[in-house]
Amino acid sequence: MIVFNKENRVFTLHTRNTTYQMKADWHNILLHTYYGPRVSGGDLSYLIQYADRGFSPNPNEVGDKRDYSLDTLPQEYSSCGVGDFRIPSIEFEPEDGSRLADLRYAGHELYRGKYKLEGLPAFWGGQEWETLVICMKDAAAKMSVELYYGVLEEKDLITRAVRVVNQGIGAVRLQRCASLCLDFQGDDFDLITFDGCHTMERCPNRAPLRPGIQSVNSLRGTSSHHHNPFVILCNHGAGEDYGLCYGAMLVYSGNFHATAERTQLENNRLVLGIDPYNFCFTLAPGESFTAPEAALICSPNGFGQMSRQFHRALREHLIRDPCKGERRPVLMNNWEATYFDFTADKLVEIAEGTQGLGIELFVMDDGWFGSRDTDLSGLGDWSVNLEKLPGGLEALVPRVQALGMKFGLWIEPEMVSENSRLYREHPDWALGVPGRPQARGRSQLVLDFSRREVRDSIYEAVRRVLDSADISYIKWDMNRSLSDVWSAALPANRQGEVYHRYVLGVYDILERLRQDYPNLLIESCSGGGGRFDAGMLYYTPQIWCSDNTDAIDRLRIQYGTSFCYPVSAIGAHVSASPNEQNGRVTSIETRGAAAMSGAFGYEMDLSRCTPEEREIIRRQTAFFKEHYDLIQRGDYYRLSDPFADPHTAWEQVSPDRREALVTLISGPTRAAAPFRRLRLKGLDPALRYTVNGQGAYPGDVLMEAGWPLPIPRGDYQSMQLYLSAL
């Protein structure tokens, strides 16, 4: 619900549990007055304190009133170069070379429904949303900045976006345009970021805000394995079930920055948006630039409530799932079984090995196209290698379908090998500066997806493949960071647009795929979790979580991922043991339990499994299918912290609280292990539950007294408890 008080010029945004408020003051400065647990309303600007602080200059119009300074006031979208010395939200340079941004309130619009962003992913929906658009103007520079707010009351979700319009008669160079600025006066916060590297992504890191600036960012052209465009500000004592916390997410897949500043007055500012490194958009008169969407959820009751609200909002109002609420198939991918060394007969033999195990989708990974026998060649030549696959996909796909499975394949459309027909014909289609040697990642270069003709050529090649056979699924991979970022299609003074235009190009081709193939399931991947963000989830309902398939490492990766992203978005597979990445040995029961909290599948040659293992796999797939809605759409509860606790446990609870699934995986075993209990969450205290079909346990007892954990007999043992209300 959005309320505007005309007399006080106060905007109040109410969600189910929170309130967000701002005010246009007597100088038309848009002040941020409150964001926190829901309150009845009123003008909360009385909370803002005014005082003269040295070296904090005052706007010209306040005259000798020295206690009014942009440097000390909480602003809704921070200015630049006019007296606020904190992190700016925007920077632009008109033809006179000045770098000032003095934004003042100039009007607003309120309407029912959700705003849309052209060419960018965004949360969507109908009349359950409300939209507020506030127009800010810099009169001297003749620049208009429109602040968009979307309110989804039931999910406690507030979205934000920004559109900048050049209303002058000369060109303007836009050099920074954040999507979100959030000011707090007098709060002590911790900042939680989700960091890591390839094969160990999204590990939580928590530290108190200290004086100065703390930030995470990506300059890799993608959101990256190393830092995620999702952060949390929280009270020092906040935990899973208590304390005030704010989650902020950028719906974007390219360079980003999330920057928190603690000021001289011990106030805090969070700015989130596109990283300003090598970012510069030239806006001719009348042209505009739209920054990507950001999303906020405030939870007065800890991280768990925040996570569950993000999960619901992403599943129901961002992800566009071609399965439309139906169960997605359990898949088997051949990569770790064959790598590049396969033929059609070998693939069919592997597919035959899945019979009777409940596998529903067979995915052919890298190596099926061009001259792709190693990773040194072939990328860009999207035509079937007929030596490996005689008769092409037209011959192979029906053989797999005859075994009762759908067929999918791997592609990497954004990349090109120098040893390829495409590169030999169009070397200028790769990013790179003429006369300079190019850096390579995985022996490949990056195609310039900022150019329409490049995208069109790749798209038509992919279309020919998809039209040649009945393809149900593609895995869209992207296996290197962007470097040598220079486009032959843009003049020198517009090279600062390439990073962002590249991301827009990826979105463009993915949207065309969605429109032309509405039933095609797309899984995104970037060396695993290198582009695991809400922007990609708008186009691809699931993302390969990590190239690390070790069940124990995955516990930490999936734990960090769960703070924002739902189980249904997490690509997770059972792979062979010992694990390829780290050599660890784990049972197939444990590998299945870890992978089941995701988009479930297998990454191994199932034909080589023992009869005992095959029976376990058959039971796993049957169990997953039986409890699919509970696992994929239930409310998610973290019951332990795998970075601190000797075991990892989590729970999924149905929306009506009549079913729950608890999964626990122990750590390394030890002698004389202590007795432990696991306290469950989210149950109905008034109901009685059976546990794996036995007993009748009150919900309040299971939550307060808990469930006794077995003493593990060996490392990395797993346990699953299915609870059903009587």
ZIDA-V222703 format. One record per residue. RES is the residue in one letter. OMEGA is omega as a letter, one per 20 degrees, with the letter a starting at -180 (none if undefined). NEAR is the number of other ideal C-beta (glycine too) atoms within 10 Angstrom. D_LAST is the distance of its C-alpha to the last C-alpha in Angstrom with 2 decimals. Layout:
# ZIDA-V222703
res = (RES & RES)
omega = (OMEGA & OMEGA)
near = (NEAR & NEAR)
d_last = (D_LAST & D_LAST)
This chain:
# ZIDA-V222703
res = (M & I & V & F & N & K & E & N & R & V & F & T & L & H & T & R & N & T & T & Y & Q & M & K & A & D & W & H & N & I & L & L & H & T & Y & Y & G & P & R & V & S & G & G & D & L & S & Y & L & I & Q & Y & A & D & R & G & F & S & P & N & P & N & E & V & G & D & K & R & D & Y & S & L & D & T & L & P & Q & E & Y & S & S & C & G & V & G & D & F & R & I & P & S & I & E & F & E & P & E & D & G & S & R & L & A & D & L & R & Y & A & G & H & E & L & Y & R & G & K & Y & K & L & E & G & L & P & A & F & W & G & G & Q & E & W & E & T & L & V & I & C & M & K & D & A & A & A & K & M & S & V & E & L & Y & Y & G & V & L & E & E & K & D & L & I & T & R & A & V & R & V & V & N & Q & G & I & G & A & V & R & L & Q & R & C & A & S & L & C & L & D & F & Q & G & D & D & F & D & L & I & T & F & D & G & C & H & T & M & E & R & C & P & N & R & A & P & L & R & P & G & I & Q & S & V & N & S & L & R & G & T & S & S & H & H & H & N & P & F & V & I & L & C & N & H & G & A & G & E & D & Y & G & L & C & Y & G & A & M & L & V & Y & S & G & N & F & H & A & T & A & E & R & T & Q & L & E & N & N & R & L & V & L & G & I & D & P & Y & N & F & C & F & T & L & A & P & G & E & S & F & T & A & P & E & A & A & L & I & C & S & P & N & G & F & G & Q & M & S & R & Q & F & H & R & A & L & R & E & H & L & I & R & D & P & C & K & G & E & R & R & P & V & L & M & N & N & W & E & A & T & Y & F & D & F & T & A & D & K & L & V & E & I & A & E & G & T & Q & G & L & G & I & E & L & F & V & M & D & D & G & W & F & G & S & R & D & T & D & L & S & G & L & G & D & W & S & V & N & L & E & K & L & P & G & G & L & E & A & L & V & P & R & V & Q & A & L & G & M & K & F & G & L & W & I & E & P & E & M & V & S & E & N & S & R & L & Y & R & E & H & P & D & W & A & L & G & V & P & G & R & P & Q & A & R & G & R & S & Q & L & V & L & D & F & S & R & R & E & V & R & D & S & I & Y & E & A & V & R & R & V & L & D & S & A & D & I & S & Y & I & K & W & D & M & N & R & S & L & S & D & V & W & S & A & A & L & P & A & N & R & Q & G & E & V & Y & H & R & Y & V & L & G & V & Y & D & I & L & E & R & L & R & Q & D & Y & P & N & L & L & I & E & S & C & S & G & G & G & G & R & F & D & A & G & M & L & Y & Y & T & P & Q & I & W & C & S & D & N & T & D & A & I & D & R & L & R & I & Q & Y & G & T & S & F & C & Y & P & V & S & A & I & G & A & H & V & S & A & S & P & N & E & Q & N & G & R & V & T & S & I & E & T & R & G & A & A & A & M & S & G & A & F & G & Y & E & M & D & L & S & R & C & T & P & E & E & R & E & I & I & R & R & Q & T & A & F & F & K & E & H & Y & D & L & I & Q & R & G & D & Y & Y & R & L & S & D & P & F & A & D & P & H & T & A & W & E & Q & V & S & P & D & R & R & E & A & L & V & T & L & I & S & G & P & T & R & A & A & A & P & F & R & R & L & R & L & K & G & L & D & P & A & L & R & Y & T & V & N & G & Q & G & A & Y & P & G & D & V & L & M & E & A & G & W & P & L & P & I & P & R & G & D & Y & Q & S & M & Q & L & Y & L & S & A & L)
omega = (r & a & r & r & a & a & a & a & a & r & a & a & r & r & a & a & a & r & r & a & r & a & r & a & a & r & a & r & r & a & r & a & a & r & a & r & a & r & a & r & a & r & a & r & r & r & a & a & a & r & r & r & a & r & r & a & a & r & a & a & a & r & a & a & a & a & r & a & r & a & a & a & r & a & r & r & a & a & a & r & a & r & r & a & r & a & r & r & a & r & r & a & r & a & r & r & r & a & a & r & a & a & r & r & a & r & a & r & r & r & r & a & a & r & r & r & a & r & a & r & r & r & a & r & a & a & r & r & r & a & r & r & r & r & r & a & r & a & a & a & a & r & r & r & a & r & a & r & r & a & r & a & a & a & a & a & r & r & a & r & a & r & a & a & r & a & a & a & r & r & r & r & r & a & r & r & a & r & a & r & a & a & r & r & r & r & r & a & r & r & r & r & a & a & r & a & r & a & r & a & r & r & a & r & a & r & r & r & r & r & a & a & r & a & r & a & r & r & a & a & r & r & r & r & a & r & a & r & r & r & r & r & a & r & a & a & a & r & a & a & a & r & a & r & r & r & a & a & r & a & a & a & a & r & r & r & r & a & r & a & r & a & r & a & a & r & a & r & r & r & a & r & r & r & a & r & r & r & r & r & r & r & r & r & a & a & a & r & r & r & a & a & r & a & a & r & r & r & r & a & r & a & a & r & r & a & a & r & r & a & a & a & r & a & a & a & r & a & r & a & r & r & r & r & r & a & r & a & r & a & r & a & a & a & a & r & a & a & a & a & r & r & r & a & r & r & r & r & r & r & r & r & r & a & r & a & r & r & a & a & r & a & r & a & a & r & a & a & r & r & a & r & r & r & r & a & r & a & a & r & a & r & a & r & a & r & r & a & r & a & r & r & r & r & a & a & r & r & r & a & r & r & r & a & r & a & r & r & a & r & r & a & a & a & r & r & r & r & r & r & a & a & r & a & a & a & a & r & r & r & r & a & r & r & r & r & a & r & r & r & a & r & a & r & a & r & a & a & r & a & a & a & r & r & a & a & r & a & r & r & r & r & r & r & a & a & a & a & a & a & a & a & r & r & a & a & r & a & r & r & r & r & r & a & r & a & r & a & a & r & a & a & r & r & r & r & a & a & a & r & r & a & r & r & r & r & a & a & r & r & r & r & a & a & a & a & a & a & a & r & a & r & r & r & r & a & a & a & a & r & r & a & a & r & r & a & r & a & a & a & r & a & r & a & a & r & r & a & r & a & a & r & a & r & r & a & a & r & r & r & a & a & r & a & a & r & a & a & a & r & a & a & r & r & a & r & j & a & a & a & a & r & a & r & r & a & r & r & a & r & r & r & r & a & a & r & a & r & b & r & a & a & a & r & a & r & a & a & r & r & r & r & r & r & r & r & r & r & r & a & r & r & r & a & a & a & a & a & r & a & a & a & r & r & a & r & r & a & r & r & a & r & a & a & a & r & r & a & r & a & r & a & r & a & r & r & r & r & r & r & r & r & r & r & a & r & r & a & r & r & r & a & a & r & a & r & r & r & a & a & r & a & r & a & a & a & r & a & r & r & a & r & a & r & r & a & r & a & a & r & a & a & a & r & r & a & a & r & r & r & a & r & a & a & r & r & a & r & r & r & r & a & r & a & r & none)
near = (11 & 19 & 13 & 12 & 14 & 6 & 6 & 13 & 18 & 20 & 23 & 22 & 20 & 19 & 21 & 13 & 19 & 24 & 21 & 23 & 25 & 27 & 22 & 21 & 16 & 9 & 13 & 14 & 20 & 21 & 20 & 24 & 24 & 23 & 20 & 17 & 13 & 15 & 13 & 7 & 14 & 14 & 16 & 20 & 18 & 8 & 12 & 16 & 13 & 12 & 11 & 12 & 13 & 6 & 8 & 20 & 13 & 17 & 17 & 9 & 10 & 13 & 9 & 5 & 12 & 15 & 13 & 21 & 21 & 20 & 19 & 22 & 21 & 24 & 21 & 25 & 24 & 23 & 24 & 21 & 13 & 16 & 19 & 22 & 15 & 22 & 20 & 21 & 28 & 24 & 20 & 25 & 18 & 19 & 11 & 8 & 7 & 12 & 14 & 16 & 25 & 21 & 27 & 17 & 22 & 17 & 11 & 19 & 12 & 14 & 12 & 11 & 14 & 21 & 21 & 12 & 18 & 9 & 11 & 18 & 23 & 23 & 26 & 17 & 16 & 9 & 8 & 15 & 20 & 19 & 18 & 20 & 16 & 21 & 17 & 27 & 20 & 23 & 11 & 12 & 21 & 16 & 23 & 18 & 23 & 21 & 24 & 23 & 23 & 25 & 21 & 24 & 18 & 13 & 24 & 25 & 28 & 22 & 27 & 25 & 25 & 25 & 19 & 22 & 20 & 23 & 16 & 19 & 9 & 13 & 15 & 24 & 18 & 24 & 17 & 22 & 23 & 28 & 28 & 26 & 25 & 23 & 23 & 20 & 18 & 11 & 15 & 12 & 21 & 18 & 23 & 20 & 21 & 23 & 17 & 21 & 12 & 17 & 18 & 19 & 28 & 27 & 18 & 17 & 14 & 12 & 10 & 11 & 22 & 10 & 9 & 9 & 15 & 16 & 17 & 21 & 18 & 25 & 19 & 21 & 26 & 28 & 27 & 29 & 26 & 20 & 23 & 29 & 32 & 28 & 25 & 25 & 22 & 21 & 16 & 11 & 10 & 24 & 13 & 18 & 13 & 15 & 17 & 19 & 26 & 23 & 24 & 24 & 29 & 28 & 25 & 26 & 32 & 29 & 27 & 28 & 22 & 27 & 19 & 25 & 18 & 22 & 18 & 14 & 14 & 12 & 18 & 22 & 23 & 24 & 26 & 27 & 27 & 24 & 19 & 18 & 12 & 15 & 20 & 18 & 20 & 18 & 20 & 10 & 13 & 10 & 14 & 15 & 18 & 20 & 27 & 30 & 27 & 27 & 30 & 22 & 26 & 25 & 25 & 17 & 16 & 19 & 23 & 23 & 20 & 25 & 25 & 22 & 24 & 26 & 23 & 19 & 24 & 25 & 19 & 17 & 22 & 26 & 21 & 15 & 16 & 16 & 12 & 8 & 7 & 9 & 12 & 21 & 23 & 24 & 26 & 26 & 23 & 23 & 20 & 17 & 23 & 17 & 13 & 15 & 10 & 19 & 15 & 20 & 13 & 15 & 21 & 16 & 13 & 22 & 25 & 13 & 19 & 27 & 14 & 11 & 22 & 17 & 24 & 19 & 20 & 28 & 23 & 26 & 21 & 21 & 21 & 26 & 23 & 20 & 16 & 21 & 14 & 13 & 16 & 14 & 18 & 27 & 30 & 30 & 19 & 22 & 15 & 22 & 18 & 11 & 9 & 20 & 21 & 13 & 12 & 17 & 22 & 12 & 14 & 26 & 22 & 13 & 16 & 25 & 16 & 10 & 14 & 13 & 21 & 19 & 21 & 25 & 23 & 21 & 22 & 25 & 23 & 28 & 22 & 26 & 25 & 18 & 19 & 22 & 14 & 23 & 21 & 10 & 10 & 18 & 14 & 14 & 24 & 21 & 24 & 21 & 13 & 8 & 5 & 9 & 8 & 14 & 13 & 14 & 15 & 13 & 16 & 25 & 25 & 25 & 26 & 27 & 24 & 22 & 20 & 11 & 11 & 23 & 20 & 13 & 18 & 23 & 17 & 10 & 17 & 19 & 15 & 12 & 19 & 17 & 11 & 14 & 18 & 13 & 19 & 22 & 21 & 23 & 25 & 25 & 22 & 22 & 21 & 22 & 19 & 21 & 16 & 15 & 20 & 15 & 22 & 15 & 15 & 17 & 8 & 6 & 11 & 15 & 15 & 19 & 20 & 24 & 22 & 23 & 19 & 26 & 26 & 18 & 22 & 25 & 22 & 17 & 20 & 21 & 14 & 15 & 21 & 16 & 8 & 12 & 18 & 10 & 8 & 15 & 23 & 21 & 25 & 28 & 25 & 28 & 21 & 23 & 31 & 28 & 28 & 33 & 29 & 29 & 29 & 29 & 25 & 24 & 20 & 26 & 24 & 26 & 27 & 28 & 26 & 30 & 20 & 22 & 27 & 23 & 28 & 21 & 19 & 27 & 24 & 21 & 26 & 25 & 20 & 25 & 27 & 23 & 23 & 27 & 28 & 27 & 24 & 21 & 28 & 25 & 25 & 25 & 24 & 26 & 24 & 17 & 19 & 12 & 20 & 16 & 15 & 12 & 9 & 14 & 10 & 22 & 17 & 22 & 19 & 21 & 29 & 22 & 24 & 27 & 26 & 22 & 22 & 24 & 24 & 25 & 24 & 27 & 23 & 25 & 18 & 20 & 14 & 11 & 19 & 9 & 7 & 9 & 17 & 18 & 13 & 19 & 23 & 14 & 14 & 23 & 21 & 13 & 18 & 19 & 15 & 11 & 18 & 16 & 14 & 19 & 21 & 21 & 19 & 23 & 21 & 19 & 22 & 19 & 20 & 18 & 14 & 23 & 13 & 6 & 12 & 16 & 20 & 27 & 24 & 22 & 22 & 23 & 23 & 19 & 12 & 9 & 19 & 16 & 19 & 27 & 20 & 22 & 20 & 23 & 26 & 23 & 16 & 10 & 14 & 10 & 4 & 5 & 14 & 8 & 7 & 16 & 9 & 18 & 12 & 25 & 18 & 18 & 24 & 17 & 12 & 10 & 19 & 14 & 24 & 14 & 17 & 11 & 7 & 7 & 10 & 11 & 19 & 16 & 20 & 13 & 15 & 24 & 16 & 11 & 13 & 14 & 20 & 10 & 18 & 11 & 13 & 20 & 9 & 9 & 16 & 23 & 20 & 22 & 20 & 16 & 18 & 17 & 25 & 14 & 18 & 10)
d_last = (38.52 & 42.18 & 44.60 & 48.36 & 50.51 & 53.94 & 55.86 & 54.63 & 53.91 & 50.47 & 47.66 & 44.11 & 41.15 & 37.78 & 34.40 & 31.07 & 31.49 & 35.10 & 38.69 & 41.63 & 45.14 & 48.75 & 52.06 & 55.41 & 57.89 & 61.49 & 62.76 & 60.17 & 58.49 & 54.76 & 53.15 & 49.57 & 48.49 & 44.78 & 41.57 & 38.57 & 35.73 & 35.90 & 38.65 & 40.01 & 43.08 & 46.77 & 49.46 & 48.36 & 51.69 & 52.71 & 50.83 & 53.42 & 56.25 & 59.82 & 62.41 & 65.48 & 64.82 & 67.67 & 68.03 & 65.47 & 67.74 & 67.32 & 67.35 & 70.77 & 69.93 & 68.83 & 72.41 & 72.83 & 69.26 & 68.39 & 64.83 & 63.49 & 62.85 & 60.62 & 60.39 & 58.37 & 56.44 & 52.87 & 53.38 & 51.02 & 52.93 & 55.50 & 59.18 & 61.70 & 65.21 & 65.65 & 64.73 & 61.16 & 61.47 & 57.78 & 56.02 & 57.00 & 54.67 & 57.48 & 60.95 & 63.44 & 67.15 & 69.40 & 72.79 & 74.43 & 72.49 & 70.77 & 67.22 & 66.09 & 63.04 & 63.20 & 60.35 & 60.29 & 58.01 & 59.50 & 56.88 & 53.35 & 51.29 & 47.84 & 45.89 & 42.47 & 41.07 & 41.32 & 44.68 & 45.47 & 47.53 & 49.94 & 49.70 & 47.02 & 43.23 & 41.38 & 38.08 & 37.93 & 36.43 & 37.43 & 37.56 & 34.68 & 37.36 & 40.46 & 43.61 & 46.39 & 49.63 & 52.13 & 55.64 & 57.61 & 61.27 & 63.96 & 67.00 & 69.59 & 67.98 & 66.87 & 63.38 & 60.26 & 56.81 & 53.83 & 50.62 & 47.51 & 44.24 & 41.02 & 38.19 & 34.60 & 33.18 & 29.43 & 29.65 & 32.13 & 34.51 & 38.29 & 40.46 & 44.18 & 47.08 & 50.86 & 53.67 & 57.28 & 60.18 & 63.87 & 65.70 & 69.06 & 72.02 & 71.83 & 69.40 & 66.85 & 65.32 & 61.66 & 61.03 & 57.67 & 54.91 & 51.66 & 48.53 & 47.25 & 48.87 & 46.92 & 48.82 & 47.55 & 49.82 & 49.49 & 46.15 & 45.72 & 43.63 & 42.57 & 42.84 & 40.31 & 41.47 & 40.07 & 42.83 & 43.78 & 45.68 & 45.42 & 42.68 & 41.32 & 40.41 & 38.74 & 38.64 & 38.15 & 41.27 & 41.34 & 44.51 & 45.74 & 48.00 & 51.56 & 54.72 & 55.64 & 53.77 & 50.85 & 49.85 & 48.36 & 49.60 & 50.29 & 53.73 & 52.72 & 52.38 & 48.60 & 45.91 & 46.26 & 44.50 & 46.06 & 44.71 & 42.02 & 42.67 & 39.76 & 40.25 & 38.65 & 40.47 & 38.65 & 39.37 & 40.43 & 37.33 & 34.74 & 31.80 & 28.40 & 26.90 & 30.05 & 33.54 & 35.30 & 35.74 & 37.29 & 36.67 & 39.57 & 39.63 & 42.55 & 41.87 & 44.74 & 45.57 & 49.05 & 50.92 & 49.24 & 49.69 & 47.37 & 49.63 & 49.01 & 51.96 & 52.32 & 55.48 & 58.35 & 56.55 & 53.28 & 51.66 & 49.58 & 49.75 & 47.56 & 49.12 & 47.36 & 48.99 & 51.25 & 53.31 & 56.92 & 58.39 & 60.58 & 59.18 & 61.77 & 61.51 & 64.69 & 64.18 & 67.11 & 67.72 & 64.88 & 62.54 & 59.09 & 56.60 & 52.82 & 50.90 & 47.40 & 44.34 & 42.65 & 39.18 & 38.08 & 34.82 & 34.95 & 31.97 & 32.32 & 29.27 & 30.26 & 30.21 & 26.51 & 26.44 & 29.73 & 28.56 & 25.48 & 27.78 & 30.34 & 27.84 & 26.73 & 30.36 & 31.64 & 29.11 & 29.47 & 33.07 & 35.15 & 34.06 & 35.18 & 33.20 & 34.91 & 31.65 & 30.67 & 26.96 & 26.87 & 26.12 & 29.18 & 30.47 & 30.20 & 33.86 & 36.41 & 39.50 & 42.67 & 44.29 & 43.72 & 44.26 & 47.70 & 48.87 & 51.99 & 52.87 & 51.56 & 52.73 & 51.06 & 50.90 & 49.35 & 46.63 & 45.88 & 45.80 & 43.21 & 41.21 & 41.42 & 39.87 & 36.60 & 36.16 & 32.89 & 31.30 & 29.62 & 32.28 & 32.93 & 35.77 & 38.92 & 40.80 & 44.50 & 45.44 & 48.89 & 52.06 & 52.08 & 54.75 & 58.41 & 59.99 & 56.81 & 57.18 & 56.77 & 55.85 & 59.59 & 59.93 & 58.58 & 56.48 & 57.51 & 58.48 & 55.47 & 56.62 & 55.34 & 57.15 & 58.32 & 59.45 & 55.89 & 54.36 & 56.96 & 56.43 & 54.31 & 50.75 & 51.62 & 51.87 & 49.10 & 46.19 & 46.18 & 46.19 & 42.97 & 41.40 & 42.34 & 39.93 & 37.04 & 37.02 & 38.08 & 40.94 & 41.46 & 44.26 & 45.35 & 48.01 & 49.75 & 51.68 & 52.84 & 54.91 & 58.18 & 59.99 & 63.71 & 64.11 & 62.97 & 64.73 & 63.14 & 64.49 & 67.90 & 68.17 & 66.68 & 66.95 & 66.94 & 63.40 & 62.11 & 61.86 & 64.92 & 68.12 & 71.30 & 73.51 & 70.80 & 69.02 & 65.30 & 62.51 & 60.20 & 56.57 & 55.37 & 58.83 & 58.10 & 59.14 & 57.26 & 58.06 & 59.04 & 56.16 & 57.80 & 60.19 & 59.32 & 61.49 & 59.72 & 56.28 & 57.54 & 58.99 & 55.87 & 53.64 & 55.79 & 55.75 & 51.95 & 51.81 & 54.05 & 51.69 & 48.60 & 50.52 & 51.73 & 48.44 & 44.82 & 43.47 & 39.80 & 39.63 & 42.08 & 41.90 & 44.33 & 45.77 & 48.27 & 49.70 & 52.13 & 52.90 & 55.53 & 59.03 & 62.53 & 61.13 & 64.01 & 64.19 & 67.31 & 66.38 & 66.69 & 69.79 & 70.20 & 69.29 & 65.89 & 64.57 & 62.23 & 60.16 & 59.36 & 56.21 & 54.48 & 55.92 & 54.60 & 51.02 & 51.60 & 52.92 & 49.79 & 47.71 & 50.15 & 49.91 & 46.11 & 45.94 & 48.38 & 46.20 & 43.19 & 45.30 & 46.97 & 43.96 & 40.92 & 38.64 & 39.81 & 37.30 & 39.23 & 38.29 & 40.59 & 42.02 & 44.83 & 45.23 & 41.48 & 40.64 & 44.10 & 43.17 & 39.51 & 39.61 & 38.33 & 41.57 & 40.90 & 37.27 & 38.68 & 40.34 & 38.23 & 34.42 & 34.22 & 36.64 & 37.36 & 36.27 & 38.92 & 41.36 & 40.03 & 37.43 & 37.10 & 33.43 & 34.24 & 36.57 & 34.10 & 31.58 & 34.08 & 35.15 & 31.67 & 30.82 & 33.87 & 33.28 & 29.78 & 31.34 & 32.38 & 31.51 & 28.16 & 26.74 & 27.65 & 31.29 & 31.62 & 33.29 & 32.20 & 33.26 & 33.25 & 36.90 & 38.95 & 39.32 & 41.61 & 41.02 & 44.00 & 44.10 & 43.99 & 43.99 & 40.75 & 38.98 & 35.19 & 32.91 & 31.65 & 28.04 & 28.86 & 30.81 & 27.97 & 25.41 & 27.94 & 28.89 & 25.45 & 25.17 & 27.81 & 29.42 & 29.05 & 31.91 & 34.36 & 37.90 & 39.38 & 40.96 & 38.09 & 40.68 & 41.71 & 38.34 & 38.06 & 36.05 & 33.50 & 33.27 & 33.00 & 29.99 & 28.30 & 29.28 & 27.94 & 24.50 & 24.73 & 25.65 & 22.98 & 20.27 & 21.88 & 22.07 & 18.49 & 17.30 & 20.45 & 19.23 & 16.97 & 19.96 & 22.73 & 21.50 & 18.78 & 19.87 & 21.74 & 21.89 & 24.65 & 23.64 & 27.15 & 30.71 & 32.17 & 35.64 & 35.08 & 32.21 & 32.36 & 29.27 & 27.79 & 24.14 & 22.36 & 18.97 & 17.89 & 15.18 & 14.45 & 16.15 & 13.14 & 11.65 & 8.32 & 9.91 & 12.59 & 15.29 & 17.48 & 20.92 & 23.50 & 27.07 & 29.35 & 33.02 & 36.01 & 35.41 & 37.38 & 38.32 & 36.81 & 33.96 & 32.26 & 28.75 & 26.52 & 23.09 & 21.40 & 19.95 & 17.38 & 17.70 & 16.35 & 12.77 & 11.67 & 12.77 & 11.04 & 7.37 & 5.87 & 5.77 & 6.92 & 10.56 & 12.39 & 10.18 & 10.86 & 9.94 & 7.56 & 9.51 & 10.01 & 10.95 & 14.42 & 15.01 & 14.46 & 16.76 & 19.32 & 19.53 & 18.49 & 18.01 & 21.07 & 23.01 & 24.76 & 28.54 & 29.83 & 32.30 & 34.36 & 34.62 & 32.08 & 29.07 & 25.80 & 22.14 & 19.08 & 15.49 & 12.77 & 9.56 & 6.45 & 3.77 & 0.00)
